[in-house]
Amino acid sequence: MDDPELWLLTAEERGNPATTLPGWTAGNLAEPLLHGSTYFARLVEEVRTLNAGDHLFFTDWRGDPDELLQDGGPTVAELFTEAVKRGVCVRGLVWRSHMDRLALSKEANRALDVEIEHGGGEVILDQRIRRFGSHHQKLVVLRHDEDSSKDVAFVGGIDLCHGRRDDADHHGDPQPLPMAAAYGENPPWHDVQLQVRGPAVHVLDTVFRERWNDPNSPDQDHPIAWIHDKLHHTRLHADPLPPQLPPPPECGPHFVQNLRTYPAIRPPYDFAPNGERSVARGYTKAIKRARRLIYLEDQYMWSAEVARLFAEALRDHPDLHLVVVVPRVPDQDGAFAERPQYVGRWQAIELCRKAGQGRVHVFDVENHVGTPVYVHAKVCVVDDTWVSVGSDNFNRRSWTHDSELSSTVLDTTRDHREPRDPAGTGEGARTFARDLRLALAREHLDLAADGSEDDQVLDPDAFVDVLIQRAAALDAWHDGGRRGPRPPGRLREHHAERLPLFTRLWATPVYRLFDDPDGRPLRLRLAKRF
């Protein structure tokens, strides 16, 4: 890649002069880990290589100490406390959260805090957020004080909690979380995490350190929590971290850029006094370069502000297709949980469809017994060149209001399979981006796992055609009473529901205030910029 600045934000374009994060780093080796079972097994393997003097830092939205990372263990708490006993410095930042009866994770996160603290590590329950916001970053950083070439980090959409340990068959985690009835007793769960080696690990280490070292109280603007923590002797002050280890050596062909969202809050973050919206800015820069194919997997995709970016790209480039894979229904039952999400999704999808007539394709996923799969992945592939994997969804909340973390990958290795330059820009397809899209296509379309049928979906137009054909065949099979052999593929055409006027009257303000709030400073809201 002759000029990564064409795709990646410079340090100045990040829009946060208070941080020391570079624009990007070169010489990294990134690997996508599809599904929680793959990620958890790799995490166990890597943590068990840590010894005295090494570092294990993690952030999480929800953590369950008893979640089994493999059949037979260890659990999350066992893995981390065993590391503490070997002399590893274990530190964690977990969102304080709200009550479990709101389908959130207050009790689970407090239990994880207690388990790891009891084992000798340190965990902070972090409430330094906007009202109705969350810390949504999912990060694990492992540093080796004697051999930095072993350093590794994991970033993406997978929490260390119940419900995440699923695999490609999508029969769900044996330790499920309660979800909407449509997903059954063991909800199938589709997700992606990114493993990173090389200098980018040092950057992700810095991301953790900035939050850990922030001087504001973790009970900020939460007086009831402060009283509770005082009475229960919960850790309220972070002990100093050990000195930061030097960056690992270069080890691969990938540029990696770490993008974040932090809201504008008072008192401000020490490392982002006006917040940071590099997730939004990074996506904006990449999407504007799209010419043939934008492939998205996302939990929500429900914000008109975000959809407007894709709509503009579709209007500007008549050969561009947008493929989106989303959950069939929201994760929780009930009018208050469902209806506001339907408002946002219908607005976003219709905005894109009007801009790209016949070029916007939205699907949901089911397993081979017909149970819907909950799509929790946050993945974007642009023209088989630029990739993002992270915690952020394609909505205003993730781009402005909650804390988020995403890693983008730009490969210097050209892919020699035809078409070599699908976008027609001369930059050419890149191996990492194309391999990730093809790996996801094999699963969703039931193509050969060894890649021997990849030629059917290499070309963007052919890829879209196969998606449409296989989804239509599966829909017809269901509509016909499921008679005869089940057609190959797991995708179904997704139908966004437009709600009746009376329902929209109450659901729209709920959606805008609670489901998809805006965390930008007023001047940026008025200017409609990120």
N, C-alpha and C positions, 0 to 999 in steps of 0.2 A: 504494500500500500504506500504509494509515493507521498501522499499528503493526507495523513489521518485527520487533519484539521477540517477537511471537507465534511467529515461525518461526526467527529467528536468535538465536545465543547473545549475551548481553551480555559485556562484557570480564570481568566477575566470573565468569560461568558458564563461561568458558574454563578456569578452574581453574588458572591459571598466573600468579600475581601478579608473577613476575620478568620477564615480557615486556612490551614497550611496544606490542605490537600492539593496535589498537583492536578493538572488537567487530565493526564492519563499516564500510564506507564507502559513501556514496551518490554518484550522478552518474557511474557507470561505463558503459562500453559493452562488453558481452561478445559474443563470436561463437564458436560451436562449429565446430571444424574436423574434419570427418569424414575419417579415414584419414591415414596417414602421408604419402602423396604430396601431399595438400592442405596439411598442416602444413609439410612441408619446403619446398615452393615459397614459401609465405608467409614462412617464416623467412629464406630467401635474400633475398627482396625487402626485408625490413625491416633485416637486418644490413647490406646494401649501402647503406643510407641513413646509416649511422653515420660520423662523421668525428672528427678529432682532438679530444680532450677528452670524448668520449662514453664510455659504460660498457656493457659486455657481460658479464653475470654468468650462470653456468649451474650447475645441479646435475644429476647423472645417476646412474642405477643401473649402466648399461653404456654405453660409448661406443666406437665404432669409427672411427678417424680416416679410413679410406678409404671409408666409406659415402657413396655418391653421393646427394646431396640432390635432384638432378634428372638426367634423361638427359643425359649429357655433362658432368656436374659443375655446381658444385663439390662436392668432398668436404667432410665436416665440418671436417677439419683445414685445408683450403684456405680455406674461408669464414672461419674464425676467425683464421687467421694473416694473411690479407689485411686483416682489420680491424685487427690489431695494427700492420701496416705503415702504415695510415692514421692512426695515433696513438690508436686506441681502447684503452681499458683493458679487457683481457680477463682474467677470473678465473673459475676453475672449481673445483667440489668434486665429486669422483667417488668412489663407493664403492671401497675397495681390492679387495674381492671375494675369491673363492677360485679354485681352479684351473679352467681351461676344461674339463678332463676331467670335472668335476663338473657340467657344463652351466651353469657360471657364467661369469665374465668377467674374471678376474684379468689375463690377458695382454692382452686388448683394452683394458682401462682403463689399464694401464701404457703401452701404445702411444699412446693418446690423450694421456696426460700428456706423454710424450716429444715428440710431434709439436708440441703447442701451446707447450710450454716452449721448444723449439728455435726456434719462430717468434717468441718474445718475450713470450708470455702467461705466466700462472701458473696451474698446476693442482695442487691438493692431493689426494692419494689418502687418503681419510678413513676411518679405522677406529674412530671414536669411537661405538661401538655396543655393544649387549649381545652376549654370546656367542651364536653361531649367528644373529645378526641381520644387517641390511643397512641401508644408506642407499638408500631407494627413491624419493625425491623426483625428479620430472622437471620442471625449471623453467628457463626462459630469461628474463632481464630485460634490456631494452634502454632505456637512458636517454640523452637528448639534452641536453647542457649549455646549448645556446642556445635551444632551443624544446621545452619540456616537453610541449607538446600532441602531439608525435610519439612520446612514450614508449609502450611496449607491452611486455606480458609474455605468456608462454605457459606454461600449467600443465596437467597432465593425465597421461595414461598412456603417452605415446610417448617412448621413449628415442632418442637420437641414435646409432643403431647398425644393424647388419645386420638384415634381416628385417622392418623396419618400413615400408618404402616400398611399400605396397600401395594400391590404390584400390577403388572400388565394385565393379569386376568380380571382384576377389579371385582374381587369378592369382598373387599373391605378389610378393615383392621379388626383383629380379634378382640381388641379393646376399643369399642366404638364410642362415639359421642352421640347423644340424641339429636336427630335431625328431622326434617320434614318426612311425613309418612311415605312419600313417593320413593324415598331412598332405602326403605326397608330397615331391618334391625341392625345390619352391618353395612352402613352406607359406603358404596364404592367411592374412592377418592383419587382424583388424578392431579398430580403435582410435579414440579420440577425444581431441583436445586442445582446450583453451579459450584463445582469444585475449582479452586484457583490456586496455582502455584506460581512463584516468582515474585517480582517487586510489588505487585498489587496486594500481596498479603500484608506488607508493611503499611500500605495505605488503609486497608481495612482495620488493621491494628489501631491506627490513628483515629479512625471513625469511632471505635469503641472508647478509646482514651478521652476523646473530646467530651463524650457524654458522661463518662465516669468522673472526670475532673471538673465538671460544671459546678460552680460554687453554690448554686441555688439548692434549697432543700428538696429532696425527692417527694416530700408531702406538700409541695408548693400549692397554695390555694385549695387545700383540702383539710380544713381544721378537724373534721371528725376522724379522718384517717390519722392525723397527728396525735390526737388523744388516744386512739386505739393503739398506735404503735408505742407510745410512751408507756401505757399500762402493760403491754406485752413485751417490752424491751426489744422491739424490733430495731434492726440496724437502720439508723437515720443518716449516718455520715460515712462516706466512703473512705476507707483507709487508703493511703497513697499506693499507687501501683509501683511495681519494680521498674527500673529504668527500661526504656524501650530498646529492644534489640535491633541490630542493624538490618537493613533490607536484605532479603534473600537474593541470590544471584539470578541473572536471567537464565531461563530454562526452556523457552518455547517461542512460537511464532506469533503470539497474540498480543495486540494492544488491548488493554483493559481500562475502562473508565468507570469509576464508582460514583453513581448519581444518588442524590438524597433529596428528601423532603423534610423540612422542619418548618413549623408554622411561626408566624410572628406572635410572640406572647409577651406578657409582662408579669414579673421581671424577665428580661430577655435571656436567651441562651448566651453564654459567654462566647461561644464559638460561632454563633449565627444570630447576632443581635437583631437583624431584620428578617430572620427566618432564612430558609434556602429552598429554592424550587428548581434545582438542577435536574430532577427527574422530568419535570414538564419541559424545561428548556432543551434537554438532551433529546427527548422524543420529538419535539418540534423541529429541531435541526435535521434529524434523520428522516422523518416522515416527508419533509419537503423535498427530499432527494429521491423518493420512491417513484419508479416509472412503470413497473410491471406487476409486482405482487407485494402486498403487505399481508403477512400471516400472523394472526393474533390468537392466543389462548388467554382467557381472562374470566375471573370470577364474576365480574359485574358488567362492565361496558355499559354504563347507564348515564353518563353525563353529557349534556348537550355541548358544554364548553369544550370537552375533549373531542367529542365526535365532530365538531366543526373543523378541527385540524385535518381529520381524515377526509371530510367532505370537500375541503378546499383542494386537497391533493387529487381526489377523484375528478373534480371539475377541470383541474389544470392539465391532467394527463389522461387522455381518452383510452389508452391501452392498459391502465392500471386496474387491477382487481383487488378487492379487500375480502379476505376470508377470516371469519371470526368463529371461534369455538367457545361456547358458554355453557353454564349449567341449564338444565331444562326448567327447573323451578328453583325459587330461593331455598336457602338452607333451613328455614324455619317456617312452620305452618302459622296461620292466623292472618287476619286482615291487616293488622298494623305492621306485621313483618313483610307481607307480600305486596300489598297494593302500592306503597310508595316506590318499591323497586320496579314494579311493572311500569309505573309512570315514567321513570327515568330511562328504562331500557327502550320503551317504545319511542320516546323522543329521539334518543341517540341513533337507533337503527333507522328510523324513518328519515332523519336528516341525511344520513349517509346514502340511503337508497335513492332519495331524490337527486342527490348530486351525481351518483354513479349508476344510472339506470341499467339494470341487468348485470352489474359488475360488483355487487355486494352480496356475499354468500354467508349466511349465518347458520350454524349447526349446533346441536347438542349431542351428547354421547350416551350410549348405553352399553352394558356388558352383554355377553352372549345369551344370558337368560332374560334379557329385556329390562333389567333394572337400570334406571338412569344413573349415570356416573356424575358425581359432583366435581365440576372442573374448578380447581383452586389455583391452577398454574397461572403465572403472570409472565407470558413469553411473547416476544415480538421478533419476527424475522422480516427484514426489508430487502427485497431483491436478491435473496441468497447472499447478502453481503454483510449487513449489520444485524447484530443480535442483542436483545436485552432479556435478562432473567432477573427477577427481583421479587420484592414484597408488594410492590405498588400495583394497584388496579387502575384501569382506565376510567377514572372518575375524578371529580374535583376534590373529593376528600383526600385521595391518595396524592394528588398533585399539589395540594396546598395546605392541608389541615392536620394530618397525622404525621408521625415520623415514619419514613420509608427509606429503603435502601435497595438499589438496583445496580447490577454490574452489566455493562455493555462490552461486547467482544467484537473486535475487528481483526480478522485474520490476514496475515501477510501472504498466505499460501493460496495461490489461484487454484480453482477447481477445474480440471481438464475434461470433465464430462460435458457433453453438449446439452443445452446451449451454454457455451463458455461465457458469454456476455449477455445475459437475458435482458438487462436494462438498456443495452445499446449505448452505454456511456464510455466504453473503453476500459472501465475499471475491472470488469470481470467478476463472475461468481467466486465466492471464497469457500474453502473446504469446511470450516467450522459451521458457518451459517447453513450451508446446504445440507450437511450431514445431520444437523439438528432437525431441520424441517423434514427430511426424509425419515428419520427415526420416528418422529411423531406420526407421519403419514402411514408408515408400516403398521403401527398399532391401530390407528383409527380406521384404516381401510382394509385391515386383514391382509396386507401384502406380506410376501415372504420375509421372515425375520433376518435372513442372511443377506438381504439387499439385492437378490437376483431379479426382482421385479421392479426395481427402482426406476428403470428406464420409462415406465408408464407415467411417472409423475415428476420427472426432471424438469421438463419444460413447464413454465407457469400456466400457460393455457391448457395444456394436457392435464396438469394437476387439478385445475379447477373442474375440468370436464369429468374426471374420474370421481371427484368428490360429489358432484351433482348426480352423476349416474348411480353411484352406490347408495347414496342417501335416498334417492327416489325409489330404487329397488327395495330397500329395506322398509321405507314408508308403505309401499304398495303391499308388501308381504304382511305387514301388521294390519293394514286396512282390509286385506282379504281374509282375515281370520287366522293368519299364521299357518296356513296350509302349505305342505311341501317343505323342502329343505330351506333353511334360513339363508338368505343371500349373504355374501361376504361383506364385511364392513360393520362399523359400530356407530356411524354418524346418522342422525336424523335431521331433517330440515327443522330449524327452530322458528316458531311462530311467536312473534312479540304481540302481546295482547293490548289493545287499546281499551281502556276502562271507560265505563259510562260516565257521563258528565258529572253526576252527583258524587260519584266516588272520587273523580279527579279533583273536585273542589276541596275535599279534605286531605286527600293523599298527596297532592302537589306541594302544599306548604310543609307537610311532614317530611317529604323527600328532600326538600331544599334545606330545611333547618337541621334535621337529624341524620338522614341517610347520606346526604352529599353536601355538607357545609363547606364554607369558603374560609380558608385560613390566611388569605393574603392581606397585606396592609391595604387600607382604604384607597390609597392612591393607585395601586395596581388594579384593584377591582374596578375603579372608575375608568382606568385606561384599558381595561380588558386585556391585560398582559400578565405574564407569569414572571 
